[in-house]
Amino acid sequence: MTQSTPWYIQYHSVKKQGNWRTLPLIRHLRAMQLRRLKPLGEGRHGPMSVIRYYWADFLEQHRADFRGRALEIGETATIRYYGENRLTQADAIDLSAHSEDVRVVADLSRSEHVASDQYDCFLVQFTTNVLFDIEAALYHAIRLLKPGGVLLTNFWTTDFYFHNGLDMGTGAPLYMHHWFTPIQVENLLCKLSLTDGDYQVQSYGNLLTKTAFLMNLPARELTTKELDTVDPGQPLLICARIVKPMDWNCAQPVYR
């Protein structure tokens, strides 16, 4: 595996573990580097991060949801990987048409001009913290789905704060507005006329993996037990699978 290998493929090698980086002596020496004021590598992600390991685990559980006409934020690589031959069409949505995959040009939180009931699956990954009007964005994400369609999305509880903004190739820097808690995510979904039978929320993380993520320690340097232990009091990533009800009737939120 190289650093350029996509994270969703790196997941499988990390899951197997058993590499030399998890040997006790190596782990002890590595831990000595954590007494520092800045993250490793100045915060630049190299090999698969802990948060992407968790997200890949969640998507592996829901591979069957990638089917029919699918939509993804920014690009289509992830939906194509998980959807394989079950997809009939793969589209991307973004603020600008920076590639031929971007067939929907819109700010998701202001996408009322995009027709409803179009997609069987919508993947919104690693985006919710830069969406200021998150309630409107989730409303439109559900609206774009066909009845019975599935929205797969994530919310994370902490990260580096990029004070100069994030360059996502859309023409202007994007800024982080939110860190989430599980109850906050549930409240957002309830405000969108969803019941607990319409969605599943799954939290990942513990104190060690939260610290490793902030220190920019890659997932491959933790054991499977350390990665897969869930402490409800120390969540790192919150994942949600939302199925659009057949009779969904929700008023558009007042824009913030």
DRENVODO-59403 format. One record per residue (C-alpha): x, y, z; residue number from 1. Coordinates in steps of 0.2 Angstrom, whole numbers. Example, Ala and Ser with C-alpha at 12.3 -4.5 7.8 and 13.67 -1.06 7.14 Angstrom:
// DRENVODO-59403
       u       v       w   nudo
      62     -22      39      1
      68      -5      36      2
***
This chain:
// DRENVODO-59403
       u       v       w   nudo
       0       0       0      1
       6      18      -4      2
       1      34       3      3
      -9      37     -13      4
     -19      22     -11      5
     -37      27      -7      6
     -43      26      11      7
     -57      14       8      8
     -44       1       1      9
     -32       4      15     10
     -45       0      27     11
     -44     -19      23     12
     -25     -19      27     13
     -27     -10      43     14
     -41     -21      48     15
     -29     -36      47     16
     -16     -28      58     17
      -2     -39      64     18
      11     -27      57     19
      28     -22      65     20
      21      -5      70     21
      10     -13      83     22
      24     -22      92     23
      25     -17     110     24
      43      -9     109     25
      38       1      93     26
      22       7     101     27
      31      13     117     28
      44      23     107     29
      30      30      96     30
      21      36     112     31
      36      46     117     32
      32      57     102     33
      15      62     109     34
      22      74     122     35
      22      88     109     36
      13     105     105     37
       9     101      87     38
       2      86      78     39
      14      74      69     40
      17      79      52     41
      11      97      55     42
      -7      89      54     43
      -5      84      36     44
     -14      67      34     45
      -3      53      27     46
      -8      35      28     47
     -26      31      33     48
     -32      41      48     49
     -42      34      62     50
     -58      44      57     51
     -57      37      39     52
     -54      19      46     53
     -71      21      56     54
     -80      28      41     55
     -74      14      30     56
     -80       1      43     57
     -97       9      43     58
     -98       9      24     59
     -93      -9      23     60
    -108     -13      33     61
    -120      -4      21     62
    -112      -9       4     63
    -130     -14      -2     64
    -136       4       0     65
    -125       9     -15     66
    -136       5     -29     67
    -146      13     -44     68
    -143      31     -46     69
    -131      38     -33     70
    -124      55     -28     71
    -109      60     -19     72
    -101      77     -13     73
     -87      83     -24     74
     -83      67     -33     75
     -89      49     -37     76
     -74      38     -32     77
     -82      32     -16     78
     -99      28     -23     79
     -91      19     -38     80
     -80       8     -26     81
     -94       3     -15     82
    -108       2     -28     83
     -98      -8     -41     84
    -110     -15     -54     85
    -126     -11     -44     86
    -125       8     -49     87
    -134      14     -65     88
    -128      31     -63     89
    -115      40     -52     90
    -116      59     -50     91
    -107      72     -40     92
    -113      88     -32     93
    -102     103     -28     94
    -101     122     -28     95
     -93     122     -45     96
     -91     110     -60     97
     -73     106     -57     98
     -74      89     -66     99
     -86      80     -78    100
     -93      70     -63    101
    -101      86     -56    102
    -117      85     -64    103
    -126      95     -50    104
    -119     112     -46    105
    -126     119     -30    106
    -123     123     -12    107
    -132     108      -4    108
    -139     120      10    109
    -147     131      -4    110
    -151     118     -17    111
    -170     121     -19    112
    -167     123     -38    113
    -162     104     -39    114
    -177      92     -43    115
    -183      81     -28    116
    -184      62     -28    117
    -170      58     -40    118
    -157      47     -31    119
    -157      30     -23    120
    -142      34     -13    121
    -133      50      -7    122
    -116      50       1    123
    -112      65      11    124
     -95      62      19    125
     -83      73      29    126
     -93      88      24    127
    -106      92      38    128
     -94     102      48    129
     -91     115      34    130
    -110     117      31    131
    -115     132      41    132
    -134     129      39    133
    -133     111      43    134
    -152     108      45    135
    -156     115      28    136
    -142     104      20    137
    -149      89      28    138
    -166      93      23    139
    -161      95       4    140
    -150      79       5    141
    -166      69      10    142
    -177      79      -2    143
    -166      73     -17    144
    -168      55     -12    145
    -182      44     -20    146
    -194      38      -7    147
    -185      23       1    148
    -168      30      -4    149
    -153      30       8    150
    -143      45      14    151
    -126      39      22    152
    -117      53      31    153
    -105      57      45    154
    -102      70      59    155
     -87      71      69    156
     -84      77      87    157
     -67      85      85    158
     -53      89      73    159
     -39     102      69    160
     -46     119      66    161
     -40     126      50    162
     -40     144      54    163
     -36     149      36    164
     -50     138      29    165
     -49     123      18    166
     -45     123       0    167
     -58     111      -8    168
     -55     116     -25    169
     -71     126     -26    170
     -65     143     -29    171
     -65     150     -11    172
     -59     143       6    173
     -72     133      17    174
     -72     135      36    175
     -77     123      50    176
     -93     128      59    177
     -98     113      69    178
     -92      99      80    179
    -106      87      84    180
    -112      76      98    181
    -123      60      96    182
    -139      69     104    183
    -136      84      93    184
    -137      73      78    185
    -152      64      84    186
    -161      81      87    187
    -157      87      70    188
    -164      71      62    189
    -180      73      73    190
    -182      91      67    191
    -183      85      49    192
    -199      74      53    193
    -189      58      55    194
    -193      45      68    195
    -181      33      76    196
    -187      20      63    197
    -181      30      49    198
    -162      31      54    199
    -148      22      63    200
    -135      32      72    201
    -118      23      76    202
    -104      31      86    203
     -86      26      85    204
     -71      30      96    205
     -63      30     113    206
     -50      41     122    207
     -35      33     114    208
     -41      34      96    209
     -47      52      99    210
     -30      57     105    211
     -22      47      91    212
     -33      57      78    213
     -29      74      85    214
     -10      69      86    215
     -11      63      68    216
      -6      46      72    217
     -12      34      58    218
     -24      20      61    219
     -11       7      56    220
      -1      11      72    221
     -16       5      84    222
     -21     -12      87    223
     -38     -19      81    224
     -44     -19      99    225
     -39      -1     102    226
     -48       4      86    227
     -64      -6      88    228
     -67      -2     107    229
     -81      10     108    230
     -83      22     123    231
    -100      31     122    232
     -92      45     133    233
     -78      48     121    234
     -85      47     103    235
     -74      53      88    236
     -85      49      73    237
    -104      48      72    238
    -111      39      57    239
    -129      40      51    240
    -139      29      39    241
    -156      38      35    242
    -170      30      24    243
    -182      43      16    244
    -199      38      22    245
    -212      34       8    246
    -223      48      15    247
    -210      60      20    248
    -218      77      22    249
    -206      90      30    250
    -207     109      28    251
    -191     117      21    252
    -182     125      36    253
    -180     143      38    254
    -163     147      31    255
    -150     153      43    256
***
